[in-house]
Amino acid sequence: MRTIIWYISFALTLLGTIPKLFKVKRLKKQGKLVECEAYIHQVTSKWALGAVKRAGARVEVYGAENLPGEKAAVFISNHQGNFDIPILISSINKPKGFIAKVETQKIPIVRTWMHHIHCVFMDRSTLRGSAGAIIEGINTLKNGYSLVIFPEGTRSKGDAIGEFKAASFKLATKAKAPIVPITIDGSYKIMEGNNNHIKPAKVKLYIHEPIETKNLSKEQLEELPQQVYHIIQSKLPASSDL
């Protein structure tokens, strides 16, 4: 029953954001870009928090003091389940977009908000599509907008972490943006661990200290994926090798 109610509320609350899209459009037309960005962050964070709470999830956040202020950053996180995105939107108090699958553009209203938070859509079916998304992401960061990427490329649906795709790190290194490793522990228990039925669960989210990527040596750049992998892994109950 909780699952059915959640999906109904998801649709209804999403429809409820439509009037807010008109305000976003008005603010942009008036050139009030700073106010507009703050409003978008407020609306999307509140909506995502509602989605998480209605699922019965209790999220504990550790390391909020490690958020890098106004500077654009790349948040690199493990990916346990579908609730990772609303958890990150609502739990990290900093405007940010996502490197997202191109298929998400098929979802009405959601795709509009994703464009407003500066998401980058990646078509993983072609090398050109993936490379183009990385280039777009680098430009997004250089323009001052933070991004989240899941370097595993898919949900683990458990405690273990999959292999990190090294190309994901070019987002940060080419834009010379700091990397903020994120560990999500327990989000799969909300849905994936219950045959896709939504159930209450406790989730821990760890925001680790930023890693500066400018002025890194060639050796440090080569070691970066493994370094971030082990930082993220350090807060998980399960372990696996890169």
VEXGUTOR-278272 format. One record per residue: residue in three letters; x, y, z of N, C-alpha, C, O in turn. Coordinates in steps of 0.2 Angstrom, whole numbers, padded with zeros to 4 digits, always signed. Layout:
VEXGUTOR-278272
AlaXYZXYZXYZXYZ;...
***
This chain:
VEXGUTOR-278272
Met+0004-0006+0000+0000+0000+0000+0004+0006+0000+0003+0011-0003;Arg+0010+0006+0004+0014+0012+0004+0017+0014-0003+0018+0019-0005;Thr+0019+0008-0007+0021+0009-0013+0016+0013-0018+0018+0018-0021;Ile+0010+0011-0018+0005+0014-0022+0004+0021-0020+0003+0025-0024;Ile+0003+0022-0013+0002+0029-0011+0008+0033-0013+0007+0039-0015;Trp+0014+0031-0013+0020+0035-0014+0020+0037-0022+0021+0043-0023;Tyr+0018+0032-0026+0018+0034-0033+0013+0039-0035+0014+0043-0039;Ile+0007+0038-0032+0002+0043-0033+0004+0050-0030+0003+0055-0034;Ser+0007+0050-0024+0009+0057-0022+0015+0060-0026+0015+0066-0026;Phe+0019+0055-0029+0024+0058-0033+0021+0061-0039+0024+0067-0040;Ala+0016+0059-0042+0013+0062-0048+0010+0068-0046+0010+0073-0049;Leu+0006+0068-0040+0002+0074-0038+0007+0080-0036+0005+0085-0038;Thr+0012+0078-0032+0016+0084-0030+0020+0086-0036+0022+0092-0036;Leu+0022+0082-0041+0026+0084-0047+0021+0089-0051+0024+0094-0053;Leu+0015+0087-0051+0010+0092-0055+0010+0099-0051+0009+0104-0054;Gly+0010+0098-0044+0010+0104-0040+0015+0109-0041+0015+0115-0039;Thr+0021+0107-0044+0026+0111-0045+0026+0115-0052+0030+0120-0053;Ile+0021+0114-0056+0020+0117-0062+0019+0125-0061+0022+0129-0065;Pro+0015+0127-0057+0015+0135-0056+0021+0138-0054+0023+0144-0056;Lys+0026+0134-0050+0032+0136-0049+0037+0137-0055+0041+0141-0055;Leu+0035+0133-0060+0039+0134-0066+0038+0140-0069+0042+0143-0073;Phe+0032+0143-0069+0030+0149-0072+0034+0155-0068+0036+0160-0071;Lys+0035+0154-0061+0039+0159-0058+0046+0159-0060+0049+0164-0061;Val+0049+0153-0061+0056+0152-0063+0056+0156-0070+0061+0159-0071;Lys+0052+0155-0075+0052+0158-0081+0052+0166-0080+0055+0169-0084;Arg+0048+0168-0076+0047+0175-0075+0053+0178-0072+0055+0184-0074;Leu+0056+0175-0067+0063+0177-0064+0068+0178-0069+0072+0182-0070;Lys+0068+0173-0074+0074+0172-0079+0072+0178-0084+0077+0181-0086;Lys+0066+0179-0086+0064+0184-0090+0066+0191-0088+0068+0196-0091;Gln+0066+0192-0081+0067+0198-0078+0075+0199-0076+0077+0204-0074;Gly+0079+0194-0078+0086+0194-0077+0088+0193-0070+0094+0195-0068;Lys+0083+0191-0066+0085+0190-0059+0088+0183-0058+0085+0178-0055;Leu+0094+0182-0060+0097+0175-0061+0099+0172-0054+0098+0166-0053;Val+0102+0176-0050+0104+0174-0043+0097+0172-0039+0097+0167-0036;Glu+0092+0176-0039+0086+0175-0036+0083+0168-0039+0080+0164-0035;Cys+0083+0168-0045+0080+0162-0049+0084+0155-0047+0080+0150-0045;Glu+0090+0155-0047+0094+0149-0045+0092+0147-0037+0092+0141-0036;Ala+0092+0152-0033+0090+0151-0026+0083+0148-0025+0082+0143-0022;Tyr+0079+0151-0029+0072+0148-0029+0071+0141-0032+0068+0137-0029;Ile+0075+0140-0037+0075+0133-0040+0078+0128-0035+0075+0122-0034;His+0083+0130-0032+0086+0125-0027+0081+0124-0021+0080+0119-0019;Gln+0077+0129-0019+0073+0129-0013+0067+0124-0015+0065+0120-0012;Val+0064+0125-0021+0058+0121-0024+0060+0114-0025+0057+0109-0022;Thr+0066+0112-0028+0068+0106-0029+0070+0102-0023+0069+0096-0022;Ser+0073+0105-0018+0075+0102-0012+0069+0100-0008+0069+0095-0005;Lys+0064+0105-0008+0058+0103-0004+0054+0098-0007+0052+0093-0003;Trp+0054+0098-0013+0050+0092-0017+0054+0085-0016+0050+0080-0014;Ala+0060+0085-0016+0064+0079-0015+0063+0077-0008+0063+0071-0007;Leu+0064+0081-0003+0063+0080+0004+0056+0076+0005+0056+0071+0009;Gly+0051+0079+0002+0044+0076+0003+0044+0069+0000+0041+0064+0003;Ala+0047+0068-0005+0048+0061-0008+0051+0056-0004+0049+0050-0003;Val+0057+0058-0001+0061+0054+0004+0057+0053+0010+0056+0047+0012;Lys+0053+0058+0013+0050+0057+0019+0044+0052+0018+0042+0048+0022;Arg+0040+0053+0012+0034+0049+0011+0036+0042+0010+0032+0037+0011;Ala+0042+0040+0008+0045+0033+0008+0046+0030+0015+0047+0024+0015;Gly+0046+0035+0020+0048+0032+0027+0055+0032+0028+0058+0029+0033;Ala+0059+0035+0023+0067+0035+0024+0069+0040+0030+0066+0046+0030;Arg+0074+0038+0034+0077+0043+0039+0084+0044+0037+0088+0039+0037;Val+0086+0050+0035+0092+0051+0032+0097+0055+0037+0095+0060+0040;Glu+0102+0052+0039+0107+0055+0044+0113+0058+0039+0116+0054+0036;Val+0114+0064+0040+0120+0067+0036+0126+0069+0040+0125+0072+0046;Tyr+0132+0066+0038+0138+0068+0042+0143+0072+0037+0143+0070+0031;Gly+0146+0077+0040+0151+0080+0036+0149+0086+0032+0152+0088+0027;Ala+0143+0089+0034+0140+0095+0030+0145+0100+0030+0145+0105+0026;Glu+0149+0101+0035+0154+0106+0035+0160+0106+0030+0163+0110+0029;Asn+0160+0100+0026+0164+0099+0021+0162+0102+0014+0166+0102+0009;Leu+0156+0104+0014+0153+0107+0008+0158+0113+0006+0159+0117+0010;Pro+0160+0114-0001+0164+0119-0003+0162+0126-0004+0164+0129-0009;Gly+0157+0128+0000+0155+0135-0001+0152+0137-0008+0148+0133-0010;Glu+0154+0142-0011+0151+0145-0017+0154+0142-0023+0152+0142-0029;Lys+0160+0138-0022+0164+0136-0027+0160+0130-0031+0157+0125-0027;Ala+0160+0129-0037+0157+0124-0041+0161+0117-0039+0167+0118-0039;Ala+0158+0112-0038+0161+0106-0036+0158+0100-0040+0153+0100-0043;Val+0162+0094-0040+0160+0088-0043+0158+0083-0037+0163+0081-0034;Phe+0152+0082-0036+0151+0077-0031+0151+0070-0034+0147+0068-0038;Ile+0155+0066-0031+0156+0059-0034+0153+0054-0029+0156+0054-0023;Ser+0148+0050-0030+0145+0046-0025+0144+0039-0028+0143+0038-0034;Asn+0144+0034-0023+0142+0027-0025+0134+0028-0026+0131+0033-0025;His+0131+0022-0029+0125+0023-0032+0121+0016-0030+0122+0011-0033;Gln+0117+0016-0024+0114+0010-0022+0107+0009-0024+0105+0004-0025;Gly+0103+0015-0026+0096+0014-0028+0093+0020-0031+0096+0025-0031;Asn+0087+0020-0033+0083+0025-0036+0082+0031-0031+0082+0037-0034;Phe+0082+0030-0025+0081+0035-0020+0088+0040-0019+0087+0045-0016;Asp+0093+0038-0022+0099+0041-0021+0099+0049-0023+0101+0053-0020;Ile+0095+0050-0029+0095+0056-0032+0090+0061-0027+0093+0066-0026;Pro+0084+0059-0025+0081+0064-0021+0084+0064-0014+0084+0070-0011;Ile+0088+0059-0012+0092+0060-0006+0097+0065-0006+0098+0069-0002;Leu+0101+0065-0012+0106+0070-0013+0103+0077-0014+0106+0082-0011;Ile+0098+0077-0018+0095+0084-0019+0093+0087-0012+0094+0093-0011;Ser+0090+0083-0008+0087+0086-0002+0092+0086+0004+0091+0090+0009;Ser+0097+0082+0004+0102+0082+0010+0108+0086+0009+0112+0088+0014;Ile+0110+0088+0003+0116+0092+0002+0114+0099+0000+0111+0101-0005;Asn+0115+0104+0005+0112+0111+0004+0117+0115-0001+0120+0120+0002;Lys+0117+0113-0007+0121+0117-0012+0117+0115-0019+0116+0109-0020;Pro+0116+0120-0023+0113+0119-0029+0118+0114-0033+0124+0115-0033;Lys+0114+0110-0037+0118+0105-0041+0114+0101-0046+0108+0100-0045;Gly+0117+0100-0051+0114+0096-0056+0117+0089-0056+0121+0087-0052;Phe+0114+0084-0061+0117+0077-0061+0119+0076-0068+0116+0078-0073;Ile+0124+0071-0069+0125+0068-0075+0120+0062-0076+0120+0057-0072;Ala+0115+0063-0080+0109+0059-0080+0109+0055-0086+0111+0057-0092;Lys+0105+0049-0086+0104+0045-0092+0099+0049-0097+0095+0052-0094;Val+0100+0049-0103+0097+0053-0108+0089+0051-0108+0085+0055-0109;Glu+0088+0045-0106+0081+0042-0105+0077+0046-0100+0070+0046-0101;Thr+0080+0049-0095+0076+0053-0091+0072+0059-0094+0068+0062-0091;Gln+0075+0061-0100+0071+0067-0103+0064+0065-0106+0061+0070-0108;Lys+0063+0059-0105+0056+0057-0107+0051+0058-0102+0045+0057-0104;Ile+0053+0060-0096+0048+0061-0091+0046+0068-0090+0050+0072-0089;Pro+0039+0069-0092+0037+0076-0092+0038+0080-0085+0037+0076-0080;Ile+0039+0086-0085+0040+0090-0079+0046+0089-0076+0050+0094-0074;Val+0048+0082-0075+0054+0081-0072+0060+0083-0076+0065+0086-0074;Arg+0059+0082-0083+0065+0085-0087+0066+0092-0087+0071+0095-0088;Thr+0060+0096-0086+0060+0103-0086+0064+0105-0080+0069+0110-0080;Trp+0063+0102-0074+0066+0104-0068+0074+0102-0069+0078+0106-0066;Met+0075+0096-0072+0082+0094-0073+0086+0099-0077+0092+0100-0076;His+0083+0102-0082+0086+0107-0086+0087+0113-0082+0093+0116-0082;His+0083+0115-0077+0084+0121-0073+0089+0120-0068+0092+0125-0066;Ile+0090+0114-0066+0096+0113-0061+0103+0111-0064+0107+0109-0061;His+0103+0112-0071+0109+0111-0075+0111+0104-0076+0117+0103-0075;Cys+0106+0099-0076+0108+0092-0077+0111+0092-0084+0110+0095-0089;Val+0116+0087-0085+0119+0085-0091+0116+0078-0093+0117+0073-0089;Phe+0114+0077-0099+0111+0071-0101+0116+0067-0105+0118+0069-0110;Met+0117+0061-0103+0122+0057-0107+0119+0051-0110+0115+0047-0107;Asp+0120+0050-0116+0118+0044-0120+0124+0039-0120+0129+0040-0124;Arg+0123+0034-0116+0129+0029-0115+0129+0024-0121+0134+0020-0121;Ser+0124+0024-0125+0124+0019-0131+0130+0021-0136+0131+0016-0140;Thr+0132+0027-0136+0137+0029-0141+0143+0032-0137+0142+0036-0132;Leu+0149+0031-0140+0155+0034-0137+0155+0042-0138+0157+0046-0134;Arg+0152+0044-0144+0151+0051-0145+0146+0054-0140+0148+0060-0138;Gly+0141+0051-0138+0136+0053-0134+0139+0054-0127+0138+0059-0123;Ser+0143+0049-0125+0147+0050-0118+0152+0055-0118+0152+0059-0113;Ala+0156+0056-0123+0161+0061-0124+0158+0068-0124+0160+0072-0121;Gly+0152+0068-0127+0149+0075-0128+0146+0077-0121+0146+0083-0120;Ala+0144+0072-0117+0141+0074-0111+0147+0076-0106+0146+0081-0102;Ile+0152+0073-0106+0158+0075-0102+0160+0082-0104+0161+0086-0100;Ile+0161+0084-0110+0162+0091-0113+0157+0096-0110+0159+0101-0108;Glu+0151+0094-0111+0146+0099-0108+0146+0099-0101+0145+0105-0098;Gly+0148+0094-0097+0148+0094-0090+0154+0099-0088+0153+0103-0083;Ile+0160+0098-0092+0165+0103-0090+0164+0110-0091+0165+0114-0087;Asn+0160+0112-0096+0158+0118-0097+0153+0121-0092+0153+0127-0090;Thr+0149+0116-0090+0144+0118-0084+0148+0120-0078+0146+0125-0075;Leu+0153+0116-0076+0157+0117-0070+0160+0124-0071+0161+0128-0066;Lys+0163+0125-0077+0167+0131-0078+0162+0137-0077+0164+0143-0076;Asn+0156+0136-0079+0151+0142-0078+0148+0142-0071+0144+0147-0070;Gly+0151+0138-0066+0149+0139-0059+0144+0135-0056+0142+0136-0051;Tyr+0142+0130-0060+0137+0125-0058+0139+0118-0056+0143+0115-0060;Ser+0138+0116-0050+0140+0110-0047+0137+0104-0050+0131+0105-0053;Leu+0140+0098-0051+0137+0092-0054+0138+0086-0049+0143+0086-0045;Val+0133+0081-0050+0134+0075-0046+0135+0070-0051+0131+0070-0057;Ile+0140+0065-0050+0140+0059-0055+0141+0053-0051+0144+0053-0046;Phe+0138+0048-0054+0139+0041-0051+0144+0037-0055+0141+0034-0061;Pro+0150+0036-0054+0155+0033-0058+0154+0026-0059+0157+0023-0064;Glu+0150+0023-0055+0148+0016-0057+0144+0015-0063+0145+0010-0066;Gly+0140+0020-0064+0136+0020-0070+0129+0016-0070+0125+0017-0074;Thr+0128+0013-0064+0122+0009-0063+0121+0008-0055+0126+0009-0052;Arg+0115+0006-0053+0114+0005-0046+0117-0002-0044+0117-0007-0048;Ser+0120-0002-0038+0123-0008-0035+0118-0012-0032+0118-0018-0032;Lys+0112-0009-0030+0107-0012-0026+0109-0016-0020+0106-0021-0018;Gly+0115-0014-0017+0117-0017-0011+0123-0013-0008+0124-0007-0010;Asp+0127-0016-0004+0132-0012+0000+0138-0012-0004+0142-0007-0003;Ala+0140-0017-0009+0146-0017-0012+0146-0011-0018+0141-0009-0020;Ile+0152-0009-0019+0153-0004-0025+0155-0007-0031+0160-0011-0031;Gly+0153-0005-0037+0155-0007-0043+0161-0003-0045+0163+0001-0042;Glu+0164-0005-0051+0170-0002-0053+0169+0005-0055+0164+0006-0058;Phe+0173+0009-0054+0173+0016-0056+0175+0017-0063+0181+0015-0064;Lys+0171+0021-0067+0174+0023-0074+0178+0029-0073+0176+0034-0071;Ala+0185+0028-0075+0190+0033-0074+0188+0040-0078+0189+0045-0076;Ala+0184+0039-0084+0182+0045-0088+0178+0050-0084+0178+0056-0085;Ser+0174+0047-0079+0170+0051-0075+0174+0057-0072+0171+0062-0070;Phe+0180+0056-0070+0184+0060-0066+0187+0066-0070+0189+0071-0068;Lys+0186+0065-0077+0188+0071-0082+0184+0077-0081+0186+0083-0082;Leu+0178+0076-0078+0173+0081-0077+0177+0086-0072+0177+0092-0073;Ala+0180+0084-0067+0183+0088-0062+0190+0090-0064+0192+0096-0063;Thr+0194+0086-0067+0201+0087-0068+0202+0092-0074+0206+0097-0074;Lys+0197+0091-0079+0198+0096-0084+0195+0103-0083+0197+0108-0085;Ala+0190+0103-0078+0187+0110-0076+0191+0112-0070+0190+0118-0068;Lys+0196+0108-0067+0200+0110-0061+0195+0112-0055+0196+0117-0052;Ala+0190+0108-0055+0185+0109-0049+0186+0104-0044+0189+0098-0045;Pro+0185+0105-0038+0186+0101-0032+0181+0095-0033+0176+0095-0035;Ile+0184+0089-0030+0179+0083-0030+0177+0082-0023+0181+0083-0018;Val+0171+0081-0022+0168+0080-0015+0166+0072-0015+0160+0071-0018;Pro+0169+0068-0012+0167+0061-0012+0161+0060-0007+0160+0063-0002;Ile+0156+0056-0009+0150+0055-0005+0149+0048-0005+0149+0044-0009;Thr+0147+0046+0002+0145+0039+0003+0138+0039+0005+0136+0042+0009;Ile+0134+0035+0001+0127+0033+0003+0127+0026+0005+0129+0021+0002;Asp+0124+0025+0012+0124+0019+0015+0117+0017+0017+0114+0020+0021;Gly+0114+0013+0013+0107+0010+0015+0101+0012+0011+0096+0010+0012;Ser+0103+0016+0005+0097+0018+0001+0093+0013-0002+0087+0013-0004;Tyr+0097+0007-0004+0094+0002-0008+0089-0002-0003+0084-0005-0006;Lys+0089-0001+0003+0084-0004+0008+0077-0001+0007+0072-0004+0009;Ile+0077+0005+0004+0070+0008+0003+0066+0005-0002+0060+0004-0002;Met+0070+0003-0008+0066+0000-0013+0069-0007-0016+0066-0012-0016;Glu+0075-0006-0019+0078-0012-0022+0079-0018-0018+0079-0024-0020;Gly+0080-0017-0011+0081-0023-0007+0074-0026-0005+0074-0031-0001;Asn+0068-0023-0007+0062-0026-0006+0058-0028-0012+0052-0027-0012;Asn+0061-0030-0017+0058-0032-0023+0054-0026-0026+0049-0027-0029;Asn+0057-0020-0026+0055-0014-0028+0048-0011-0025+0045-0007-0027;His+0047-0014-0019+0042-0011-0015+0045-0006-0010+0050-0008-0007;Ile+0042-0001-0009+0045+0005-0005+0043+0003+0003+0037+0002+0005;Lys+0049+0003+0007+0048+0002+0014+0052+0007+0018+0057+0009+0015;Pro+0051+0009+0024+0055+0013+0028+0062+0010+0029+0063+0004+0029;Ala+0067+0015+0029+0074+0013+0030+0078+0018+0033+0076+0024+0032;Lys+0083+0017+0036+0088+0022+0039+0094+0022+0034+0097+0017+0032;Val+0095+0028+0032+0101+0029+0027+0106+0034+0030+0104+0039+0033;Lys+0112+0033+0029+0117+0037+0031+0121+0040+0025+0122+0036+0020;Leu+0122+0047+0025+0125+0050+0020+0131+0054+0023+0131+0058+0027;Tyr+0137+0052+0020+0143+0055+0022+0146+0060+0017+0147+0058+0011;Ile+0147+0066+0019+0151+0071+0014+0158+0071+0016+0160+0074+0022;His+0162+0069+0012+0169+0068+0014+0173+0075+0012+0170+0079+0009;Glu+0179+0076+0014+0183+0082+0013+0184+0083+0006+0186+0078+0002;Pro+0184+0089+0003+0185+0090-0004+0192+0088-0006+0197+0089-0002;Ile+0193+0086-0012+0200+0085-0015+0201+0090-0021+0197+0090-0026;Glu+0206+0094-0020+0207+0099-0025+0211+0095-0031+0215+0091-0030;Thr+0208+0097-0037+0211+0093-0043+0216+0098-0047+0219+0095-0051;Lys+0216+0104-0046+0221+0108-0050+0228+0107-0047+0229+0106-0041;Asn+0233+0107-0051+0240+0106-0050+0242+0099-0047+0247+0098-0044;Leu+0237+0094-0049+0239+0087-0048+0244+0085-0053+0244+0086-0059;Ser+0249+0080-0050+0254+0077-0055+0251+0072-0059+0245+0070-0058;Lys+0254+0070-0064+0252+0064-0068+0250+0058-0064+0245+0055-0065;Glu+0255+0056-0060+0254+0051-0055+0248+0051-0051+0244+0047-0050;Gln+0247+0057-0048+0241+0059-0044+0234+0058-0048+0229+0056-0045;Leu+0234+0061-0054+0228+0060-0058+0227+0053-0059+0221+0051-0060;Glu+0232+0049-0061+0231+0042-0062+0228+0038-0056+0224+0033-0056;Glu+0230+0040-0050+0228+0037-0044+0221+0040-0041+0218+0037-0036;Leu+0219+0045-0044+0213+0049-0041+0207+0044-0041+0203+0044-0036;Pro+0205+0040-0046+0199+0036-0046+0199+0031-0040+0194+0030-0037;Gln+0205+0028-0039+0206+0023-0034+0206+0027-0027+0203+0024-0022;Gln+0209+0033-0026+0208+0036-0020+0201+0038-0018+0199+0037-0012;Val+0197+0040-0023+0190+0042-0021+0186+0036-0020+0182+0036-0015;Tyr+0188+0031-0024+0184+0024-0022+0185+0022-0015+0180+0020-0012;His+0191+0022-0013+0192+0020-0006+0190+0024-0001+0188+0022+0005;Ile+0190+0031-0002+0186+0035+0003+0179+0034+0004+0176+0034+0009;Ile+0176+0033-0002+0168+0031-0002+0167+0025+0001+0163+0024+0005;Gln+0171+0020+0000+0171+0013+0002+0172+0013+0010+0169+0008+0013;Ser+0176+0017+0012+0178+0017+0019+0172+0018+0024+0172+0016+0030;Lys+0166+0020+0022+0160+0021+0026+0155+0016+0025+0149+0016+0028;Leu+0156+0011+0021+0151+0006+0019+0153-0001+0023+0159-0002+0025;Pro+0148-0005+0025+0149-0011+0029+0152-0016+0024+0156-0021+0027;Ala+0151-0016+0018+0154-0021+0013+0160-0018+0010+0161-0012+0010;Ser+0165-0022+0008+0171-0020+0004+0172-0024-0002+0170-0030-0003;Ser+0175-0021-0007+0176-0024-0013+0182-0020-0016+0184-0015-0014;Asp+0186-0023-0021+0192-0020-0024+0190-0017-0030+0186-0019-0034;Leu+0194-0012-0032+0193-0008-0038+0196-0012-0044+0195-0010-0049;
***
